């Protein structure tokens, strides 16, 4: 009765697994890039146990972009406030 080929199981394991893996990898790819880590680390999401280690590393590890590293979309990575009108020595009247 339950033995043999069943189209539902083939659909889940055949096409469903790669689609679900892709859906999970894409957000972690973006998160990794934004915090200054290699986006390729997001592929660990599809590896059992490595995905938990990676999520905990993201949650509790140091982020190079916040630490002052050069992450994408974070400018020079110096952490200094941008200079502009009304800032600097000339703003104090000296």
C-alpha positions in Angstrom: 0.0 0.0 0.0 2.7 2.6 0.9 5.6 0.9 -0.9 6.9 1.9 -4.3 7.0 5.2 -6.2 4.7 8.0 -5.0 4.7 11.3 -7.0 4.3 13.4 -3.8 7.6 12.1 -2.3 9.4 12.5 -5.6 8.1 16.1 -5.8 9.3 17.0 -2.3 12.7 15.3 -2.5 13.3 15.8 -6.2 12.4 19.5 -6.7 11.3 20.7 -3.3 14.6 20.4 -1.5 16.7 22.5 -3.9 13.9 25.2 -4.0 13.7 25.3 -0.2 17.5 25.4 0.1 17.6 28.4 -2.3 14.9 30.2 -0.4 16.9 29.8 2.8 20.3 30.7 1.3 19.3 34.0 -0.4 18.5 36.0 2.8 21.6 34.6 4.6 23.7 35.6 1.5 22.5 39.2 1.9 23.0 39.2 5.7 26.5 37.9 5.4 27.4 40.5 2.8 26.0 43.3 4.9 27.8 42.4 8.1 31.1 42.1 6.3 31.5 38.4 6.1 31.9 36.3 2.9 28.5 35.7 1.3 29.7 32.2 0.4 29.3 31.3 4.1 25.6 31.4 3.6 25.9 28.0 1.8 26.4 26.5 5.2 22.6 26.9 5.7 22.0 23.8 3.7 24.4 21.6 5.7 22.9 20.0 8.8 24.6 21.1 12.0 26.8 23.6 10.2 23.7 25.7 9.7 23.2 26.0 13.4 26.8 26.8 14.0 26.7 29.5 11.3 23.5 31.1 12.7 25.1 31.2 16.2 28.3 32.7 14.7 26.2 35.4 13.0 24.3 36.1 16.2 27.1 36.2 18.7 30.3 36.7 16.6 32.1 40.0 15.7 30.9 41.6 12.5 33.8 43.1 10.5 31.5 45.9 9.1 30.6 47.0 12.6 34.1 46.5 14.0 35.4 49.0 11.4 36.3 46.6 8.6 35.5 47.3 5.0 32.1 45.7 4.5 30.1 46.4 1.3 27.8 49.4 1.7 29.6 50.8 4.7 31.8 53.4 3.1 35.3 53.5 4.3 34.7 51.4 7.4 36.4 54.0 9.7 33.3 54.3 12.0 33.8 58.1 12.1 30.9 60.4 11.6 30.7 62.0 8.2 32.0 65.5 7.8 29.7 68.1 6.3 28.4 71.6 6.7 28.3 72.5 10.4 31.0 70.1 11.5 34.7 70.4 12.1 36.8 73.2 13.5 35.3 76.0 11.3 31.9 75.3 12.9 33.1 76.5 16.3 34.3 79.8 15.1 38.0 79.2 15.3 
